[in-house]
Amino acid sequence: MTIFTEPDQAEPEPSEVRPETHPRPGRLTTPAALIEAGLAAPDRLAEFEAVGERYAIGLTPTLARLVDPADPADPIARQFLPDARELRRDPAEADDPIGDDARSPVEGLVHRYPDRVLIKLVAVCAVYCRFCFRRERVGPGSGSLGPEAFAAALAYVRARPEIWEVILTGGDPLTLSPRRIAETTRALAAIDHVKTLRWHTRLPIAAPERVDAAMARALALPDKTVVVAVHANHPRELTPEARAACRRLADRGVLLVSQTVLLRGVNDDVATLEALMRALIEARIKPYYLHHGDLAPGTAHFRTSIAEGQALMQALRGRLSGLALPTYVLDIPGGHGKVPVGPQSVRPDGEGGWLVSDASGVERRYRDRLGRDQDRAC
């Protein structure tokens, strides 16, 4: 089975050709195209070209329409338009910041946690985020998982009954055609001990017209749990079209969760994060992870401190229900996995009890009552 397909070259299904009334829009993939679309001033062309020589550029019309060229601090533009600061590398930054390679027993597969593996199906995306933690490994010509490598990944999963979940990522795996998505889904669903398939994607946000009925059918399974983790960082990304795409998936029984990266100048204020989390819930997406920025090359201008992230999470806890709260996580460099780094709500009081912070930050006393003294008395 051939897995790789470039985003703009996905094959139409023989029995499910996309309607002519919804042609696939062209993407902006060069510095000149970004300037010609009016997304930045012409005097930035040289800057864009310098960055484009190193890192992939890609922006869909859906997201391009959200850019406000008149706002130098526009949060959508900041995520997708090249920036000369991307060429500055902090000594701590790494090509593989979360250590995928160290946990990759076979090509394209990462086995970091006992009960789940990650398979990188493709190395291309519909849009290229300027803060991407895999930016050194993705883009046109980067290569993706071929049939032999995918067969080896399947064999690895089959041989390990402890693997309960398979995560499909890349790149963006939903840039594949519905037929190829269905083939992948069926191949993994045939492994009895795999109970959950999770797809990580930007596509419902970046190109919602691609998330059509054919794709929803390709993803759905009658006897397995299918999860789609939607990457969204700003409430403006949850357009009516994006929400409709998510509804198409939800109506097929797909469980939707979110992934958000905490980004300076994009969502590092409590009002923006609150609006984003509410918008996700309204789109039937459960907020899942708020990622601390990874140590990817050329991304220092996006990162906040952990203390800033903790303060934001503390403020959100007083403004949102638990349903809308994500878990703030850090992916430990070197392949050691994700850990929660949110603010602590409880600490020892030094007298055998606890001090527990309420939603307003006021500490209240609490003592464990375990019934042991009563048991001994009996």
NORDACOR-V599269 format. One record per helix or strand of 2 or more residues. SS is the DSSP state (helix for helix, strand for strand). FROM is the first residue (numbers start at 0). LEN is the number of residues. If there is no record, write none. Layout:
ss: (SS | SS)
from: (FROM | FROM)
len: (LEN | LEN)
This chain:
ss: (helix | helix | strand | helix | helix | strand | helix | helix | helix | helix | strand | strand | helix | strand | helix | helix | strand | helix | helix | helix | strand | helix | helix | strand | helix | strand | helix | helix | helix | strand | strand | strand | strand | strand | helix)
from: (6 | 19 | 26 | 30 | 41 | 58 | 60 | 74 | 83 | 100 | 108 | 115 | 146 | 164 | 172 | 177 | 195 | 202 | 207 | 212 | 224 | 234 | 239 | 254 | 269 | 285 | 299 | 305 | 321 | 326 | 336 | 345 | 353 | 362 | 371)
len: (3 | 3 | 2 | 6 | 11 | 2 | 4 | 6 | 4 | 3 | 5 | 5 | 12 | 5 | 3 | 12 | 6 | 4 | 3 | 7 | 7 | 3 | 11 | 7 | 13 | 6 | 3 | 12 | 3 | 6 | 4 | 3 | 4 | 4 | 6)
